[in-house]
Amino acid sequence: MAERFGVSRIPVREALKRLEAEGLIEHRAHAGSTVASQSIKDLVEALDIRIALETRALKLAIPHLRPAHHRAAREIIARYAGSESPQEWADLNLEFHLTLYRPCGRDKLLKMIEESVRGIARHLRALQSHKVGRKSSQSEHSQILKACIAKNIPLAVELLEKHIEHTQAALQE
């Protein structure tokens, strides 16, 4: 690849390492790299990990959420409603969730969440557009935000967990 694109091997090697860390490629010694595939079981497990990470972030964040966070989340919901692009839905979904989680103040946790979401997003995009749709997600986002505004941590966490579990259920159908 380095030769083909006329660049040094070092940036190519670093790019491949990053893609491997994100779960997008698999590398085998002396065999090279291939595009990674994930089974339904792998995706369900990745969503279990998301539940653990994201519910923790939300618990920590809710006491620190301010009206500016609420407004930002509402604006994302409005942009989501106006979009017809499954790619944009995925981006806005992540933006919505991170808007609620950032006040937790745990940079490593936030990074792990973002990497986890991005690592499986490409596998879930078709599912989101065809099985889950956006209306259900939009309604769930609104309910989660409402619980956050009310500072009802147990309800917000329960709604978030169910939100991610709905994606798991759709995958298993």
C-alpha positions as CSV (number, residue, x, y, z in Angstrom):
1,M,0.0,0.0,0.0
2,A,2.8,2.4,0.9
3,E,4.4,1.8,-2.5
4,R,1.1,2.2,-4.3
5,F,0.3,5.5,-2.7
6,G,3.9,6.8,-2.7
7,V,4.1,7.2,1.1
8,S,6.3,5.8,3.9
9,R,5.4,2.4,5.4
10,I,5.1,4.0,8.9
11,P,1.9,5.9,8.3
12,V,0.4,2.9,6.5
13,R,1.3,0.6,9.4
14,E,-0.1,3.1,12.0
15,A,-3.4,3.4,10.0
16,L,-3.7,-0.3,9.9
17,K,-3.1,-0.6,13.6
18,R,-5.8,2.0,14.2
19,L,-8.3,0.2,12.0
20,E,-7.5,-3.0,13.8
21,A,-8.0,-1.3,17.2
22,E,-11.4,-0.1,16.0
23,G,-12.4,-3.6,14.9
24,L,-12.6,-2.7,11.3
25,I,-9.8,-5.1,10.1
26,E,-8.2,-8.2,11.4
27,H,-4.4,-8.8,11.0
28,R,-2.7,-12.1,10.9
29,A,1.0,-12.4,11.0
30,H,2.6,-13.3,7.7
31,A,-0.9,-13.3,6.0
32,G,-1.8,-9.6,6.0
33,S,-4.9,-7.7,6.9
34,T,-8.5,-8.3,5.9
35,V,-11.8,-6.5,6.5
36,A,-13.3,-7.7,9.8
37,S,-16.7,-9.2,9.9
38,Q,-18.9,-9.5,13.0
39,S,-21.5,-12.1,13.7
40,I,-24.9,-11.3,15.3
41,K,-23.5,-12.8,18.5
42,D,-20.5,-10.4,18.4
43,L,-22.8,-7.5,17.8
44,V,-25.1,-8.4,20.6
45,E,-22.1,-8.7,22.9
46,A,-20.8,-5.3,21.8
47,L,-24.2,-3.9,22.6
48,D,-24.0,-5.4,26.1
49,I,-20.7,-3.7,26.6
50,R,-22.3,-0.4,25.4
51,I,-25.1,-0.8,28.0
52,A,-22.5,-1.1,30.8
53,L,-20.4,1.8,29.6
54,E,-23.2,4.1,28.7
55,T,-25.4,3.6,31.7
56,R,-22.4,4.3,33.9
57,A,-21.7,7.5,32.0
58,L,-25.3,8.6,32.2
59,K,-25.5,8.0,36.0
60,L,-22.4,10.1,36.5
61,A,-23.5,12.9,34.0
62,I,-27.1,13.5,35.1
63,P,-26.3,15.6,38.2
64,H,-24.1,17.8,36.0
65,L,-26.5,18.3,33.1
66,R,-27.5,21.9,32.6
67,P,-30.2,23.6,30.4
68,A,-27.5,24.1,27.7
69,H,-27.1,20.4,27.5
70,H,-30.9,19.9,27.3
71,R,-31.1,22.4,24.5
72,A,-28.3,20.8,22.6
73,A,-30.0,17.4,22.9
74,R,-33.3,18.8,21.7
75,E,-31.6,20.4,18.7
76,I,-30.1,17.0,17.8
77,I,-33.5,15.3,18.1
78,A,-34.9,18.0,15.7
79,R,-32.1,17.5,13.2
80,Y,-32.6,13.7,13.4
81,A,-36.3,14.2,12.7
82,G,-35.5,16.2,9.6
83,S,-33.0,13.8,8.2
84,E,-33.6,11.1,5.6
85,S,-30.1,9.6,5.7
86,P,-29.3,6.5,7.8
87,Q,-25.7,7.6,7.9
88,E,-26.7,10.9,9.4
89,W,-29.1,9.1,11.8
90,A,-26.1,7.1,13.1
91,D,-24.0,10.3,13.5
92,L,-26.8,12.2,15.2
93,N,-27.5,9.2,17.5
94,L,-23.9,9.2,18.7
95,E,-24.0,13.0,19.1
96,F,-27.2,12.9,21.1
97,H,-25.8,10.3,23.5
98,L,-22.4,11.9,23.9
99,T,-24.2,15.3,24.6
100,L,-25.8,13.6,27.6
101,Y,-22.7,11.7,28.7
102,R,-20.0,14.5,28.4
103,P,-20.9,16.1,31.8
104,C,-19.8,12.9,33.5
105,G,-16.2,14.2,33.2
106,R,-14.7,10.8,32.5
107,D,-12.6,11.3,29.3
108,K,-11.5,7.7,29.0
109,L,-15.1,6.4,29.5
110,L,-16.3,8.7,26.8
111,K,-13.6,7.7,24.4
112,M,-14.4,4.0,25.0
113,I,-18.1,4.7,24.3
114,E,-17.4,6.5,21.1
115,E,-15.0,3.8,19.9
116,S,-17.5,1.1,20.7
117,V,-20.3,2.9,18.9
118,R,-18.2,3.7,15.9
119,G,-16.9,0.1,15.8
120,I,-20.3,-1.4,15.3
121,A,-22.1,1.4,13.6
122,R,-21.4,0.3,10.1
123,H,-22.9,-3.1,10.9
124,L,-26.0,-1.6,12.4
125,R,-26.7,1.1,9.8
126,A,-28.8,-1.1,7.6
127,L,-30.6,-2.5,10.6
128,Q,-31.4,0.9,11.9
129,S,-32.9,2.1,8.6
130,H,-34.9,-1.1,7.8
131,K,-35.8,-2.9,11.0
132,V,-35.7,-0.3,13.8
133,G,-36.4,2.8,11.9
134,R,-35.9,6.3,13.3
135,K,-39.3,7.0,14.9
136,S,-38.9,4.4,17.7
137,S,-35.4,5.7,18.4
138,Q,-36.6,9.3,18.4
139,S,-39.3,8.5,20.9
140,E,-36.9,6.7,23.1
141,H,-34.4,9.6,22.9
142,S,-37.1,12.1,23.9
143,Q,-38.1,9.9,26.9
144,I,-34.4,9.5,28.0
145,L,-34.0,13.3,27.7
146,K,-37.1,13.9,29.7
147,A,-35.9,11.7,32.5
148,C,-32.5,13.4,32.5
149,I,-34.1,16.8,32.7
150,A,-36.1,15.6,35.7
151,K,-32.8,14.3,37.2
152,N,-34.5,10.9,37.5
153,I,-31.4,8.7,37.3
154,P,-33.0,5.3,37.8
155,L,-35.6,6.0,35.1
156,A,-33.1,7.5,32.6
157,V,-30.7,4.5,33.1
158,E,-33.6,2.0,32.6
159,L,-34.8,3.8,29.5
160,L,-31.3,3.9,28.1
161,E,-30.8,0.2,28.7
162,K,-34.1,-0.6,27.0
163,H,-33.1,1.6,24.1
164,I,-30.0,-0.4,23.4
165,E,-31.7,-3.7,24.1
166,H,-34.3,-2.8,21.4
167,T,-31.4,-2.8,18.9
168,Q,-30.2,-6.2,20.3
169,A,-33.7,-7.7,19.8
170,A,-33.9,-6.4,16.3
171,L,-30.6,-8.0,15.5
172,Q,-31.7,-11.3,16.8
173,E,-35.0,-11.4,14.8
